[in-house]
Amino acid sequence: MNNKIRLVLADEGVYNLQAVNHEKIKGPEVTRHLLTLQEFGCEIIAEQEALEANGIKECTVPVCLKSKQEIAQLLAESNYIIGI
């Protein structure tokens, strides 16, 4: 369809953008899924304040950084929002 899909990682969600030893922590491997979404044209947006607050300086995938205010505006303009 002609739907534009964006993934917004905010607050603690930005931890999914870090390089992690998934075998050691027995957690899911997220990076390959994020890369697949990007291959399908999905824009990945990260909350800049959350990255800074959590000391995340490098992301495992290219992201578009937006402030909380910019993300709030983006959500307000969206037709549909799926939150987890």
N, C-alpha and C positions, 0 to 999 in steps of 0.2 A: 504494500500500500504506500501511499505518499505521506506517511506519518514521519515526522522528525522526532527521533528519540534521543534524549540526553540522560546520562547517568550523573546524578549529583551525589558526591560523597562529602558529607558535612560532619561536624562534631567528631565522634569516635570512629565514624566510617572511614576517615582518612587513613586509619591504620592499615587498611587494605592496600594502600599504595606503597607500603614499605617492602623491602626485600626481607624475606623471612625464611628460616630453615624449617620447612613444614614437617619434615620427618621428625625433627627434634621436638617440636612443640605439639605434634600430632593434630595439626589443624589443617583446614582445607587450603588448597593451592588456588589462589585467586588470580594471579597475574595472567595466566594463559587465558582465562575467561574474559578479562578486561581487554586483552589484545584482540581476541575474537570479536568482541563487541565493536572495537574500533575498526576492524576490517570490514564490518557490515555497515560502517558509516555512523556509528553511535559516538556522539561527542561525550567525553568524560570531563566533568567539571569538579574541581576540588575547592573547598572553602579555605581561602588563604589564611584566615585567622586560626582555624583548627590546625592546619599544618604547622604554623608558627608556634602555637600553644603546646603542641605535642613534640616539638623539636624535629619535625620531619623536613629534611632539607633536600632529599632526592626521592623521586618517585620511580617506580619500576616501569611505568608506562607514561607516555606524554599526556599531560592534562592541561586544561584551560583553568587558570586560577581566577576565582571571583570572590569578592567580599560577601559577607553575610547579606548586606543590603542588596547587592546585585543578584544574589541567589533568590532572595525574597521577591524581588521584582520579576525575575524569570518565572518563578512558581506562580505568581499572581497572573501572569500573562498566558500560562499554560492552559490547554483545554482539558487535559487529564493528568492526574498525578497518582503514581503508585508508590506508596511508602512502606518501608520495612523497618 
